[in-house]
Amino acid sequence: MLEKIIKTIAGIISIITSPLIMPTYGMAISLWGTYLVFAPAATRWQVLLLTFAATTMLPVIVIFVLSKAGIIKHPSLNDRNDRPYVYAAAAMAYLGVSFYLGKINSPQWLSMFMLAAAFTAVVTMIVNFRWKISGHATSVGGLTAYTFFLCFRNITLHNNEWLFVAAVLIAGAVMTSRLILERHTLGQVVAGFFNGVFWVSVLELLAK
């Protein structure tokens, strides 16, 4: 009974921290947890909804269409051979949002966050041809590095260091959930986490 409850909780955590929704969470933190909160509300909502449509809804539509066409075995993408299509779609979506953010003169650290997401998607896609790296761990690793950057470069509003602490705790919960559900090995989870941390860290250090 207890094991079933634990697996149910792990499943819920995995759903609400899907790699497809994490960029939207990162964007929400950027728009409401930093000095960008002083931008017009309409502009912030426009950027957030565009991010959600491009990085969440578009890949979901791709998964649905490919599943119906029989190109991928199951929408859950448990088979690593089904994942490259979705990672490719996600990477293009991230690049599109990054380009859009540049066009509207958003801070470079924000467009770099989306560019980093594109890099992590491409690397994960390539690795998945040979091995099964954790997309969940990759995305939560990227978000953890991003919140660290926001907090300790004083981009967040004052006393928002709790965002980084929360990101670390969420990362631990997500990676533990993937292990409980037996979707990945420890090595695959750790590799995914550092994939996300690496690309976000590198590109944010390059941001002006």
C-alpha positions in Angstrom: 0.0 0.0 0.0 2.7 2.4 1.0 4.7 1.6 -2.1 1.7 2.3 -4.3 1.2 5.7 -2.6 4.9 6.6 -3.1 4.7 5.6 -6.8 1.6 7.6 -7.2 3.2 10.7 -5.7 6.3 10.1 -7.9 4.0 9.9 -10.9 2.3 13.2 -10.1 5.6 14.9 -9.5 6.9 13.6 -12.9 3.7 14.9 -14.7 3.8 18.5 -13.2 7.6 18.7 -13.9 7.5 17.4 -17.4 10.4 18.7 -19.5 7.8 20.3 -21.8 6.5 22.6 -19.1 9.8 23.6 -17.3 10.7 26.4 -19.7 7.3 28.0 -19.0 8.1 27.8 -15.3 11.4 29.4 -15.9 9.8 32.2 -17.9 7.2 32.8 -15.2 10.0 33.1 -12.6 11.8 35.6 -14.9 8.7 37.7 -15.5 7.4 37.8 -12.0 10.4 37.2 -9.8 12.9 39.7 -11.3 12.9 43.4 -12.1 10.9 42.4 -15.3 7.9 42.4 -13.0 7.8 46.2 -13.6 7.2 45.7 -17.3 3.5 46.0 -18.5 1.4 43.1 -17.4 0.0 42.6 -20.9 3.6 42.2 -22.3 4.5 39.7 -19.6 1.4 37.6 -20.2 2.0 37.7 -24.0 5.6 36.4 -23.6 4.5 33.7 -21.1 1.7 32.5 -23.3 3.9 32.5 -26.4 6.5 30.5 -24.4 3.8 28.0 -23.3 2.4 27.6 -26.8 5.7 27.1 -28.5 7.6 25.0 -25.9 4.7 23.0 -24.4 1.7 22.9 -26.8 3.7 22.5 -30.0 5.7 19.4 -28.8 2.5 17.9 -27.4 0.8 18.3 -30.8 3.9 16.7 -32.4 3.7 13.8 -30.0 -0.1 13.4 -30.7 0.3 13.5 -34.5 3.3 11.1 -34.6 1.5 8.7 -32.2 -1.6 8.7 -34.4 0.5 8.2 -37.5 2.2 5.2 -35.8 5.7 6.8 -36.0 6.1 6.6 -32.3 4.9 3.7 -30.2 3.3 5.5 -27.3 2.8 9.2 -26.2 4.6 8.5 -23.0 7.9 8.3 -25.0 9.2 5.5 -22.7 11.0 4.1 -25.7 14.1 6.2 -26.3 13.8 5.6 -30.1 10.6 7.7 -30.0 12.2 10.7 -28.4 14.4 12.3 -31.1 11.4 13.6 -33.0 10.1 15.5 -29.9 13.5 16.7 -28.9 14.0 18.1 -32.4 10.6 19.9 -32.3 11.4 21.2 -28.8 14.8 22.5 -29.8 13.3 24.4 -32.7 10.6 25.8 -30.4 13.2 27.0 -27.9 15.3 28.6 -30.7 12.2 30.4 -32.0 11.4 31.8 -28.5 15.0 32.8 -28.0 14.9 34.7 -31.3 11.6 36.4 -30.5 13.0 37.5 -27.1 16.0 39.0 -28.9 13.7 40.8 -31.3 11.7 42.5 -28.5 14.9 43.6 -26.8 14.5 41.5 -23.7 17.5 41.1 -21.4 20.1 38.8 -22.9 20.1 36.6 -19.9 16.5 35.7 -20.7 17.0 34.9 -24.3 20.1 32.9 -23.3 18.0 30.8 -21.0 15.9 29.7 -23.9 18.9 29.2 -26.1 20.4 27.0 -23.4 17.2 24.9 -23.4 17.7 24.4 -27.1 21.3 23.2 -26.6 20.2 20.8 -23.8 17.4 19.4 -26.1 19.9 18.8 -28.9 22.5 17.1 -26.7 19.8 14.9 -25.1 18.5 13.9 -28.5 22.0 12.9 -29.7 22.8 11.0 -26.5 19.5 9.2 -26.7 20.5 7.5 -30.0 23.0 5.4 -27.9 21.8 5.8 -24.3 18.7 7.0 -22.3 19.5 10.3 -20.6 16.8 11.8 -18.3 14.9 14.6 -19.9 13.3 15.4 -16.6 16.6 15.7 -14.8 18.0 17.8 -17.7 15.2 20.3 -17.5 15.2 20.6 -13.7 19.0 20.9 -13.8 18.8 23.8 -16.2 16.1 25.5 -14.0 18.3 25.0 -10.9 21.3 26.6 -12.6 19.1 29.4 -13.9 17.6 30.3 -10.5 21.1 30.3 -9.1 22.2 32.8 -11.7 19.1 35.0 -11.1 19.5 35.0 -7.4 23.3 35.5 -7.0 23.6 38.1 -9.8 20.9 40.1 -8.0 18.5 39.9 -10.9 15.7 38.7 -8.7 13.8 41.1 -6.4 15.4 41.4 -3.0 15.1 38.4 -0.6 14.2 36.0 -3.4 17.1 33.5 -2.7 14.3 31.1 -1.7 13.8 30.5 -5.4 17.1 28.8 -5.7 16.5 26.7 -2.5 13.1 25.7 -3.9 14.7 24.7 -7.2 17.2 22.5 -5.5 14.5 20.8 -3.4 12.3 20.3 -6.5 15.3 18.9 -8.4 15.8 16.4 -5.7 12.2 15.4 -5.7 12.1 15.1 -9.5 15.2 12.9 -9.8 14.1 10.7 -6.9 10.7 10.3 -8.6 12.3 9.1 -11.9 14.3 6.5 -9.9 11.2 5.4 -7.9 9.3 4.9 -11.2 12.3 3.0 -12.6 12.3 5.2 -15.7 16.0 5.8 -15.5 19.1 4.6 -13.7 21.0 6.8 -11.3 23.7 7.5 -14.0 21.1 8.6 -16.5 19.5 11.0 -14.0 22.8 12.5 -12.9 24.0 12.9 -16.5 20.7 14.6 -17.3 21.0 17.0 -14.4 24.5 18.1 -15.3 23.6 18.4 -19.0 21.1 21.1 -17.9 23.4 22.7 -15.4 26.3 22.9 -17.9 24.5 24.6 -20.8 22.6 27.1 -18.7 25.7 28.0 -16.8 27.9 28.4 -19.9 25.4 30.6 -21.8 24.4 32.7 -18.8 28.0 33.4 -18.2 28.2 34.7 -21.8 25.2 36.9 -21.3 25.7 40.6 -21.0 
